[in-house]
Structures are given as C-alpha cells and as structure tokens.
Amino acid sequence: MHRRSFLALSLLTPLAFAGSGWAASLATGRPSAAPDGKPHAFTFGKREFLLDGEAFRVHSGEMHPARIAKEHWRHRIRMARAMGLNTVAIYVMWNHHEREPGVFDFESGNRDVAGFIRLCAEEGMWVYLRPGPYICGEWTNGGLPAYLLRDPDTRLRTRDDPRYMAAVRRYIAALAPRVAPLMASAGGPVLMLQIENEYSMFADDIGYLDALRDIWRENGIAGPFSVSDGLKDLQRRKAYPHGSALGLDGADVADLVKGRGFAGESPVWVGEGYPGWLTHWGEPTFATKDYEATLRHIMSAGYSFNLYVVHGGTNFGLTAGSNAEDDGSQFQPVITSYDYGAPVDERGRPTEQYMRLRRVIADVTRVTPHALPPEPASATFAPVTPRPFAALWDNLPGAAVTLPAPGPNEILFGQDQGLVVYRKRIAKGAVLRLENVRDYALVHVDGREVGSVSRVVHPMLNSKPDLMLPDANSPERTLEILVDTFGHINFGPRIGDHKGLIGPASIDGLPLRDVEAWAIPLDDDWVRGLRPIADESAPTTAGSAGAGSGSAGADSSAETRSPRGPIFFKSTLNIESPGDVYIDMTAWSKGYLWINGQLLGRYWNIGPQQRLFCPGPWLRAGDNELLVLDLHRHAPAVVTAAESLQASRRP
C-alpha cells in the first residue's frame, strides 16, 4: 500500500454538526483565543474540544522544525498565523535527535524542539505535538532510529519486543521533561499530544497504544492524547485507544460522522487534511491538490482540522524517506524537496492556494487574519562550472574489511545510509547478478563503469538484477560495486528495511565470497578530510554517463590522466547579499550537493526535481563553497541559480 493513497474528498452537504457548542463558538469568537503564558485547561467535551470550558475549534497547520532552517522558524509560524490558523502541528522525528543509543540532541540547530514551541507561543499560536515514536511523514524509517536495525531480530512498533520498547522508553524519558513545562496546563502552548501515528494502517494492538500513553504519563505528561488514522484502516483493524481524540486522515464530513462509532463522546476531527501531496523520484511532475472546497465544507460543519502540511520545507541531508508496496516492490524514494504543493512553498512564500484557503478561514470564522510577514531575502550568483576536486576511490575510509559476502549495511557496518564499496578480484565471467539491491548499485570493472542496477523502476534505469560484464583480455579483473542508498521505507509492513546488497551476489551463478568492503557514511568528518586529486590541472573527459542505465558512458575514450568517477567537484559561489536560493543541477547526473559544508540533499536527473533549496542563513556575503559528488560524471557541468523549485505557484 502506498503512503496515504489519494482520497476522493466528496463535497456533500454537512450531515451533522461536530458538537452542540459549535454555533456558540462562532458567536463568542473563541478562534481568537491565544496562549498568554497562563495555565489553560484544554479538555474534551461532548464530541468537541474545550478550552477553559468553552467550545474551541482547532484550526491547525502542520510544519516540521527539522525541515526548516532554524532562522526561518518564526517566519513560517507567522505565515501560518496570517493564514488564519490558531495552531501549529509538529512532528518530532526521533531519529533526528538520537542517532546512537542514549546520545540525544535536542538543542543544536533545527533540533531545538522546545525553542520552536516557545516561538509558537510568542507568535500567539497553540501547538499540537506529534512526537511518535513513529511518525511516517515521508521521513526516513518513519522517524524510528536506524540503530534499531542493527539487530535483525528487533521488531518495530510492538510492545512484544523488549529491545524496541526499552528504546521507546529512553526516548520519551528524554523528550518529556522538555515538553512538560510547555503544556497548556503549565502555561505553555501545547494543547494535545498524539500517542502514535496511523497505527491501524500497520497493526491492531490497542495495548501497544495504551502502553505508549502510559509511558508519557509516567514521565509527567498527563494528556490530553490523540491518535490519527485513516477511516478504512480503522474500520479494518480498530486500533483506537478509548478516550483519545480521533483524528481521521483525508476525511470528509461523512467520514467524520462515521468516526463517532469508534470515539463515542470523544472529539473526532480531521487529523490530516491534504492541500498538497508528496512527490517521488522519477515521477513526471510535482504532485498537487486543491483543498479549498473541502476545507470550507469541513469548517462549515463545525469540525476542527489540521492541514498536512501548511508548509513542508526540505528533506535536508539524508532525511527523505521512501515508500513501497506491502511486498516491498515498487520502491519509491521521496525527493529532497518537501514543498509538497503546500500553501506556503518551500521558500516560505504564499501560493495561490494559500490565499484561497485564507479567504475560506476568514469567511467561516469571521475573524480578520493577521497581515502576511515580509518574504525572506533572496539571493543569486553567476553560473559556475566546478572543477574536479577529489576522487572517491582515493578517499575510501581506513582499511578494508574482508567479509564472507555482502549484506545489510546496518548489521555489517552499523551504518544507516551513505555508500558502501565492495571490491573483489574475479576471473573471467559473463553475468553479474545482484539480487535485492538497496537501493542503487554502480558497477566498475578494472576502473571502468560498466552499468548499474536500480531498485527504482524507471525507463532511464536498469532495474533487472543481471549485468553483462565486458570481455576481458587478462585472466583476472577487479570488480567494484558501489552501493548508494535512499531513505528507509517510512510506511507499511516494510518499515525497517535494511540497506545494501541484501540478496545474493554472484557471477555466472557462483556466489561472490570473501569481498573487501569500505563503508562511507557521507558524514561531516569524512567530507572535511577529503584528499584532493594530486594534479587538478589534469585533463578530464568531455563525456559522462547518464542516469546509470547500464552504459559505460562516454568515458570509453578517456585520457589516461583523467580521474575516474565518482568524483567530487568544487567551486566558489560569490554571493553579494545572502538570501534564499535554489541551486540548479539540471546538467548533472546523480549525487549529493553540499554548500559551506551543509549537505542539502540528493539530486538525480530522472527528476522531477532538478533544483535544491539552500536557505539564506547557510550562506555568507562573498565566497561560498559548493561541493558536488556525482556518481557518474567525469567532466564538470554548469551550476546555476534559480528563484523557485519549478514554475511559480505564487498568487
């Protein structure tokens, strides 16, 4: 099952009011109530939310601190407020804060969750907190730490695995003290906390949800609590913990009425309403949706809602997740941008839909929204053509380890994503078979690229496991397999998928044994320590391979002094005045892009994304370092500045 399959949102006449206090709440103007530093009681009445005993409609828009440069947080919150919303919903991505067991970071950069929540309060916005442990969110492994995958016997999202539950307890014990002072009952803006996410889409153990709720209570968070699910999955698995607010994802009014059969007198609301949608690598266009009529219908019927998302941001670094069918087929990695077709675009600018939804909210609430904040500054730079800087093969970290056979990166190397190189001296052979590649294998023989195998099915790619090896004049050759990864599957039964060469690797049916291996995490320390090419003035080839479809590329006539790929290319961007900018990589193949040491994310010429967003705060006046690792190109290409992800969607 794909992540949140598109839902047909019908435009029916309202079937029922959400609660008896709806008409009164419109008359009393409670939508304008805002956090003021004083304790407030957010509770559940009869099928409705109450704030200090009066009916209250949660008009929420979701955004994620982890996907936004910290310097832009306040602006994005103000954009939500100017749209007429009164609440900001946020995911907390567990694996963004605990990379290694017991080593937490809730302070640095965009990991300062408490700081983001305090900004919401300063801007008069309530907060709906969604801390997982599982969040999905098109984020790698659904927010669950990859270290959990180092033990192949660990089972995720179940109370029956003591290793998993011990890690969950440790995470909640670390986060809860930061959240407790920010609950509305303590004078903060946090109204409600979600126990788990879309659990009926995965399993049916209500006891697991009850256990999570109890762990929060043991750590000082008394609630109130919520869950969020799709109605069809809820009807199938019925994983609803009694007494929780029931958020229904992609719901129309008819679905919300049906939700009462589970929630009883507890509130039912739109836990996720979709004004946009996610996009995967290789899709022909960026996904979009239109939520205007649906939002008007839901609000007119008196229901609370959470827009997923009001602003998406960016999957910086290696944070983007992946989707797949329940059997693991149709692997679909999510692009670096999380623009999502959201009302506030990736750069923080209002789209045409933003203005229409803003009018709907003002019409129904009869409250004049705040003025829009000024747009963040933009920047540009002259086109540059980076020079070859370092060869991957000259920078394999440390000594090789010899392994009986390839296997999962997490188990063999303790590595989450990044790259792995396997090397083996082989005799003559015709067919290399790489089964269950996760997710992209680039094959070299005697220093020449001879093809690739991709887990992604696309016309430009070879998704078959077999590669024909070139004829050899010598009795022995050097085979090198470079494995590149995408984010872990974030939704469905395949969550927790391992990376690497999972299935057998063989030549003419004989298994590859006793292979040398190097794990390359693409982390900051490794990138800073790159050893440059000895002679940067050496000529390079004029050609380059394409998307890795199995071609040896145009480097078959390469000059002998040319460094062989993959290659790091470096250049300087001269920026007069720092501001937000897109880096256009249309002329490049497949790889990674850093600006001033910050990994912006992945690029890939199968599209639809060709430009990567760089926040202005990560730039400086004057010279800025651009570093590109391209897996296929031997010769540099031009890099240009762009104003937007695609053709403008602004009003």
WOTA-V618653 format. One record per backbone hydrogen bond with DSSP energy under -0.5 kcal/mol. CO is the residue of the C=O (numbers start at 1). NH is the residue of the N-H. Records with the same first field share a line. If there is no record, write none. Layout:
CO->NH ; NH
This chain:
2->5
7->9
8->10
10->12
19->22
21->25
22->26
23->27
24->28
25->29 ; 30
29->32
30->33
40->42
41->43 ; 52
43->45 ; 50
45->47
48->45
49->56
50->43 ; 52
51->54
54->51
56->49 ; 58
57->59
58->60 ; 305
59->86 ; 87
60->307
61->89
62->310 ; 311
63->65
64->67
65->68
67->314
69->72
70->73
72->76
73->77
74->78
75->79
76->80
77->81
78->82
79->83
80->85
81->84 ; 370
86->126
87->61
88->128
89->63
90->130
91->93
92->94
93->96 ; 97
94->97 ; 98
97->105
100->103
102->104
103->99 ; 100
108->111
109->112
111->113
112->116
113->117
114->118
115->119
116->120
117->121
118->122
119->123
120->125
121->124
126->88
127->129 ; 191 ; 192
128->90
129->194
130->92
135->137
136->139
138->321
139->142
140->143
141->144
142->135 ; 136
143->95
145->148
146->149
147->150
148->151
150->152
151->154
158->161
160->162
161->165
162->166
163->167
164->168
165->169
166->170
167->171
168->172
169->173
170->174
171->175
172->176
173->177
175->178 ; 179
176->179 ; 180
177->181
179->182
180->183
182->190
183->186 ; 188
184->40 ; 187
189->127 ; 191
190->184
192->129
193->226
198->201
199->202 ; 203
204->206
205->208 ; 209
206->210
207->211
208->212
209->213
210->214
211->215
212->216
213->217
214->218
215->219
216->219 ; 221
217->220
220->222
224->193
225->245
226->195
227->247
228->198
229->249
230->234
231->235
232->236
233->237 ; 238
234->238
238->240
239->241
241->244
245->227 ; 247
246->248 ; 269
247->229 ; 249
248->251 ; 271 ; 272
252->256
253->257
254->258
255->259
256->260
257->260
258->261
259->262 ; 263
260->264
263->266
265->47
267->246
269->248 ; 271
270->306
272->250
273->275 ; 308
275->289
279->335
280->283
291->295
292->296
293->297
294->298
295->299
296->300
297->301
298->303
299->302
301->18
304->270
305->60
306->273 ; 308
307->62 ; 309 ; 310
308->276
309->343
310->344
313->338
314->316
316->319
319->140
321->334
322->490
323->332
325->328
329->325
332->323
333->281
336->315
339->342
340->277
343->345 ; 351
344->312
345->348
349->345
350->651
351->355
352->356
353->357
354->358
355->359
356->360
357->361
358->362
359->363
360->364
361->365
362->366
377->580
381->641
384->386 ; 639
387->570
389->533
390->568
391->394
392->395
393->396
401->403 ; 517
403->515
404->514
407->501
408->412
409->413 ; 414 ; 415
410->414
418->485
419->520
420->483
421->518
422->481
423->516
424->426 ; 479
426->477
430->432 ; 469
431->433 ; 508
432->434 ; 467
433->435 ; 506
435->503
436->502 ; 503
438->500
439->455
440->442 ; 484
441->443 ; 453
442->482
443->450 ; 451
444->480
445->448
448->445
451->443
453->441
456->458
458->461
461->463
462->454
465->434
467->432 ; 469
477->426 ; 479
478->446
479->424
480->444 ; 482
481->422 ; 483
482->442 ; 484
483->420
484->440
488->141 ; 322
489->496
492->495
494->497
499->409
500->438 ; 502
504->435
505->512
506->433
507->510
509->511
510->507
511->513
515->403
516->423
517->401
518->421
519->521
520->419
523->527
524->528
525->529
527->530
530->532
534->536
535->538
543->634
548->462
552->555
553->556
554->557
555->558
559->562
566->392
567->630
568->389 ; 390
569->628
570->387
571->626
572->574
573->575 ; 624
574->576
575->622
580->379
581->614
582->584 ; 642
583->585 ; 612
584->640
585->588
589->605
590->631
591->603
592->629
593->600 ; 601
594->627
595->598
597->599
598->595 ; 600
599->317
601->593
603->591
604->607
607->282
609->604
610->585
612->583
614->581
615->618
616->619
622->575
624->573
625->596
626->571
627->594
628->569 ; 630
629->592
630->566 ; 567
632->545
637->386
639->384
640->584
642->582
649->352
